[in-house]
Amino acid sequence: MIIKNDKDIDSIVTKINDNKSDDSLLNDVYWKLPLESNRPTISDLWKVSNGRIIENSYILDNIDSSIKIPQVRNLELAYDKCTTQCTTNKIVSQYNFLLKNQAQFKKPISLFRNILEIGGGFGSAIEVYYLNNSLIENYLNIDLSESLILCADYLRRIFPEEVNIYWINHPDELNEIGKKSNNIVLIPVGVYSKHILEFNSIFNKINIDLVYNSCSLVEMTKQMVNIYFKLIDVQKCLFLCCNQRHSQNDSGFNLRAEGGPFDIPFLKNWRTIAVDNNSVESRIILDIQ
């Protein structure tokens, strides 16, 4: 379905609550929600995210002057006013890392047309990439339903007319939007997990230029990480992986031990283009061959 207004957002929240989708955390105590009602709402989800959204520990230094940086906005979101500086500086810094190494890519970032992000959060990376690349046809984001709801709610306000925002409930729906451009495609991980082969086959036809992950791989189980690595392995594209060294939960998979190399199963078959380790996270650009 295409998302255009509050009614569309509310219908998705209702559907997730009613169906208790496989990837949904709406009824999990992890959220510790101060609920407005017996069932979590979009307002409740923004309350949970608000603390993280206004937090920003990144200072932008030595950023390429050509990069367009999103404005700090106070949007009338479903929960109060939310300052969106949050992870934006981190995303810009990661984009800058990609940009400064693009001489080693098959084509410059400005010509990327299809991007697949694993765990896109509320959409800060999507905003950065759209601001800096007018040729993007499809930006696909696989994530938990709750995060995708916030992503849709945020991006439809940032790009009210410029892009089409789609919520995918079955892989066949991707074929229906394939002929259009300026698409932000939101795929719940529960839906992806049920149709892995079908989605991967369609992704191959789309010709992904970049697979991107920031911070979330280390929050997943090793089984889920391997599912995503198998997806990446057949894309024959670039993979930008930016993750802290240790998981923040008990089930997370450590991609990198302290002082050690990335624990990536396919790394021997993937060409390392650049590595950057800073005090907050480790970054690596890989050419999937």
N, C-alpha and C positions, 0 to 999 in steps of 0.2 A: 504494500500500500504506500501511497505517497503522502508525506506529512506536510501540512500547510498551516495548521492552526491549533489552538488549544484543544479543540474537540478531538482532533486526531491523536494528540498526545494522551489525552484522558482515556480514549478508547483502548490504547495500547496498555496503559497502566491497569485498567479494568480487566483486560484479557489476561495479563500476567497474573494478577491476583486470583482470578477465577480458575485458571488452568494450572497454576502452580508449576510453571515450566521448569524443565530440568536444571537450567542454569540460574534460576531465580533465587535470590537471597532475601526476597521481600519479607519472608516470615522467619528469617534466621536471627538469632539473638546477636549475631556479629554486628548488625547495624546499630543496636541499642537505640532504637528510634524513639523520640518523644512524640508518639503518634497523635495526630489530630483526631483520628477516629479509630475504629477497630481494624481498619485495613490501611496499610501504607499508601500514601498519595505522592504525586510529583512534588508537592511541597515538602513532605517528609524526606524525600531523597535529596532535595537541595539542602535541607538542614544538615544532613550527614556530610555532604560534600563541602559545605560552606567553609569549614575550618581549613580544609586543604586548599580550597580555591584561592583564598586570600593570602595563604602562606607563600613566601617566595624567598628562597635562600640563595638564588643565583644572581650574581652581578655580571652584567654583560661587558666583557673586555675583548678587545681585538676582534670585533665583529666586522665582517666585510660590509663596506658602506652601501653595497648594492642591495642588501637584504632589507625587505620591507618588514618592519616590526609592528605587530598589532597594537592598536591603541589600548590604553587602560580604560576600560569601560565600566560604568555602573548601569547595569541593565535591570529593568523591572522584570525579574524572573519570578517564578512561582513562589519563591521564598525570599522576600525582602529584596534588597539590592546587593548584588554579588560583584565584588571587584574581581576582575578576571586576569589579573597579572599572574597569579598562581604559578602554574607550570609553564607559562608562556616563555619566560626567559630561558628556562631549561631547554625547551623545544627549539628556540632560536639558536642557542648555543650548539645543539646537536645538528641543526640544519647548516650552521656555519662550518662544522667539522666535515659534513658531507660536501659542501661547496668547495672547500679548499683542497679537496682530493679529487675533484671531478675530472681533472686532466687524465686520470687513469681509467675513467669510465668509457664505455663504448659510445656514449652520447652525453651531452651536458644535461644537468638537472632541468634546465628550461625547456627541454624537449620531452621530459617524462609525461606520458599520457595516462598511465594506469598505475595506481599505487594501492597496495594492500597493507593495512595496518592491523596488527594483532594487539588488541587492548588499547583502544584509542581514547579512553576516558571521556571527558565531557567535550572533546573536540578541538583542543588547543592546537594540536599538530595539523589537523585538517585546515584550520584557519590560516596557519603560517604557510602551508604549502599552496593553498589557493591564492593567497596574496602574492606569492612569488612565482607562480606559474599559471599563466592564462590558458595553457593548452591542455590542462588536465581534463580527461573525459570521464574517468571513473575513479573515485576514491572509495575503496571498500574497507570497512571497519568491522572486524569480528570481536565481539566483547560480550560481557554479561548484559542481560536485558536492562538492569538498572542503569548501568553506565550509558547504554545506547539511548535510553529515554532522555537522560540529561544532555547527551550529545545532540539529539534531535531538537530539544527545547532551546539549547544555546545557539546552534548554528542557523536555525530558521530565523532567529532575530539578527544574527550577524549578516546573513546573506538572504534577506527576505524574498528577493526576486532572482538573484543571479544563479542559484543552483536548485536542482531537484533532489529532495531528500526522500529516500525510499527505505521502508522497513520490510525486510525479507522474511517470509514465513516458509518458503519452499524454494529449492534451487531453480525450478522452472521460471520463477519470477525474474531471475537475472536475464534470461533470454529475451524477455519482453522489453527490458530497458536498454538492451545492448546497442540499439541503433541510435540512442539519444546521447547527448553529451552534458557536461557539467553535472554529473551525478554523484551524490554522496549516498553510498549504499551501506545500510546498517544491517549486519547479520548476527543475530543472537547465537552465542556459542552452543546453546542447546539445540538449535536448529541445524547448525553446521555439523555437530557431532552425530546427528541422526542421518545425515546425507553427505558424508565426507567424500565419497568417490564421485558423486554427482557434482558437488561444488568444485572439487579439484579439477575435474574435466573441463568445467566452464572457465575456471581461472586460467587454465592453459590456453584456451581460445582467446581470452581477453588480452594476452601478451603483457603480463605484469612487468613494469620497469623496475619497481622497488618494493621490497617487503620491509616493513619498518616495525620495530618494537622498542618501547621505552618503559622500563621499570616493571612490567607485569610478568615476564617469563619466570622470574624468580619467585613469583607468588603461586605458580602452578605446580601440579604434581609432575613427576618425571614422565609419566605416561602421556599427559597432555602436551608437554613440551616436545616429546618425540613425535606426536601426531602433527604438530605444527612444523617440525623440522622436515618431516616427510613431504609435507605440502610445499615447503620452500625449496626442497631439493629438486623438484621437477619443474620449477619456474624458469630457470636459466636467466636469472636477473641479479640485481644487487640486493644485499641484505644488510640493513643498518640495525645493529643490535646495541642498545644502550641500557645497561642494567647495573644496579648496585651489586656489591659483592655477596651480600647475604640476604636470604629471604626474611620477610617480616612475619611469616606465620609458620606453624609447625609442619604443614604439608608441602611447603614450597621447595623447589628444586634449586640448589645452588649452582648457577651457571659457572661460577668462578670461585675457587677457594682463595683465601687470603694469600696474595703473592703468587698464585698459580695461574696456569693457562685457562682459557675458556674450555669448559667441558661440553663441547658440541660434537655429537656423534658423527656428523658428516664433515667435520672440519678438514679432514685429509683430502676430501674431494672438492673443497671450496677454497678458492684463492684469496688469501688475506691481502687486502689493499692498504688498509691503515688501521692502527690501533692507538687509542688515546686513553690513558688512565689518569683520572683526576681524583681529588679527595672525596668526591661524592659518588662517582660511578665509573664503570669501564665501558668504553665504546669500541666497536669494531665494525669495519665495512668489509663485507665479503662479496666476492664475485662467484655466483653459483654457476658452475660450468657443466 
